[in-house]
Amino acid sequence: MKVIMIYGSENDKGYMQPARDYLEEVSLAYEEVVLSAHRNLPELIDNLDALESSGEKAVILAIAGLSAALPGVVAVKTELPCIGVPVPGGPLNGVDALLAIVQVPGQVPVTSVGLHKKAPLNAAMYAHRILKLASR
């Protein structure tokens, strides 16, 4: 069981440090990969297909700014829980990312955390709670 952090951009990694700190504190395995829904779509889909076929229990944190297509693409391509993490930045300071995540179409189940400096921590804690349920 683990948390998988998928970043839309290498630049978003620094924002997620509170999540890494929490996951290390509770000794929960995690992995990180940078795969943009816009720039690396075929590779992202291959990665998600491999994860899905592995049968591994995981929660995905999809970290993206601006148009934030990543969480929606992840939610479409896998049955694993996906938590969208909007990144502050751009002309709207992340509001566009937040809205893109929470306004995905019906039958695309993705959730989101807020848009503040504690959002990465909340995402990691929520993923941990989901995985604790899966281990019961």
N, C-alpha and C positions, 0 to 999 in steps of 0.2 A: 504494500500500500504506500502510495506516495502522492505528493502534490507536483503537478507539472506546470511550470510557469512558461507560457508562450508569449514572447514579446513581439510586437509589430515592428519594433526598432531597437537597435542596440542602445540608443540614447535613453530608453525607458528603464534600463536596468537599475540605475541609481535610485530611482523613485521607489523601487521595491525592496530596499534594504530592510525596512522594518519587518517585512514578511519573512525574509531570510533569517533575521535575528530570532523571530518567534519560532520558526520551524526548527532551527538549531537548538533553541532552548528546550523544546518539548521532544527533541530527538525524532522528528518526523522527516523521513527521506523526501528529498525533492530533487527535481532536475529543471534545468533552464535551457530554453532554445529560442533563437530568434528566427521567426518565420513570418513574414508579412503576408497578409491576405491579398495585398496588391502586387508586391514584387516577387513573391515566392509561392504563389498559389499551388502549382503542381507539387512542389516539395512539401508544402504544408499538408495537402491532402494525402500524399503518400505517408507522411509521418502519422497522421491521425488514423489512417487505415491500418497501419502496422500496430499502433497502440490498441485499436479496437479489437483486432484479431488476436492480440496477445492475451486477452482476458484479464489483464492486470487491473486491480482496483486502484483507481486514481481519481483525483479531482483536478480539473484544469483551471488555472487562473489565466485568463486571456487579457493581456495588458496592452492597451492601445490608446492612442490619442487621435485628435482630429476626427476623421470620418469613422474611426473605430469599427471597421468591418470585421475585424478578427474574431471577436466573441460570437457574432452571429454565424460566421463560417464554421467555427469550431462546433457550435451547438447543432448545426445541420449535419456535420460529418461524423459525429460520435454520439453514443448514448451516455457517455460519462458526464457527470455534472460539470457545468461550466459557469464560472463566476467572472463576469466582466469587470475589469479594473480600469476606469477612465483615468487618463493621465492629464494633469493640468498643463496647458500650453496652447500655443496658437493664438489667433486673434480673439477667441472666445474663452480663453483660459480653461479649456477642457469641457465647457458646457456642451459643446457640439459632440464630444465623445460620449459624455453621459447620456445625452438624448439618443444618440445612435444605438447605444446598448439597450436602453430601456424601451425603445420603440421598435424593436425587431418585430417582424410579422408574426401572426399567430402560427402555432405549431413549430416554433423555434424556441424551445425552452432554455433561456439563459437568464441569469440573475445578475445584479450589479451591486457594487458597493458605492458609497458616496464619492464625492469629489473634494477630498481634503487630505491633509498629511497623514492621518491615521487610517485612511482607506486601505493601504496595503496590509497593515496589521489586521484590520477587520476581515479582509479577504482570506488571509492565512488562518485566522482563528475559525472562520466559518468552514473552510475546507477541512480543518482538523476535526471539527464536530461531525461533519458528514462522514469522514473516514472512521471515526469512533463508532458511529452507528453501523457501518459496514462490517466492523470487526466483531460485533456482538453475535 
